[in-house]
Amino acid sequence: MTRIYALVNQKGGVGKTTTAINLGANIAKFGLRVLLVDIDPQANATSCLGINHSEVQQGTYDAVIGRTPASEIVLHNQKLNLSLLPSSSALAGAQIEIIDVPEREKLLKKMLQPLSKKYDYIFVDCPPSLGLLTLNGLLAATNGVIIPIQCEYLALEGLTQLMETLTRVRSGLFPALKIRGMLLTMYDGRTNLSQDVVEEVRQHFPDEVFRTVIPRSVRLAEAPSHGLPITAYSPNSSGALAYQSLARELLEGDGIENVETIRNDEVRDE
């Protein structure tokens, strides 16, 4: 059964794309079939995997508006065992072009249906906004949303707004929409603020926060400039180990056990 998760947070810079890439790369490293879907017009996930978004000939824009089947657009990285449905700046125009289309909020869900049997996991990287593209991501997330939360005070204010949006979506369009987990990111154990944010989020959402916490990491920040996930760039760094832990936690929660890992040296030598 294909599991589809959307990574959402209307606040930018919270580690949403970093999480989409590195969670997907770690699960792919376990040998599962993973597709990363970039529906952000900024195309950060596409760029972070070493693809120049300005050179993308066909991407999620073409698939969303029905110009090209998504299956013809997917790119596959053999070395990472990771597939990508890339984005480009052209996607920004899709929000205007589909405004009068019937069931416009379900276009992404319909687009992904033919791909679902080909993958074990599909991760949708949503824009840092609560517009029509993010709404499409929410309705496509049949297994729930993953919410990265930066360990800073302003992130808590943004979380309140996001929770209100999820409530409205449940009441009107997708009653079964659920939170798969909140992920605390950019944690700095040296500061009281990070510790306070962790405690407050866990207090308010005791059953919805992942055990894994992602630390601040120079290696995580460097990896995108090399077009690589942290699994390939610095597999023994604190950030890499944290995302490996998150992947295991997600798989465990999904009832997937005894997954054989691929050794880091095998990944690098492919």
Summary of the structure (lengths in Angstrom):
residues: 270
radius of gyration: 17.5
end to end distance: 28.2
largest distance: 51.0
contacts: 919
relative contact order: 0.19
helix: 49%
strand: 16%
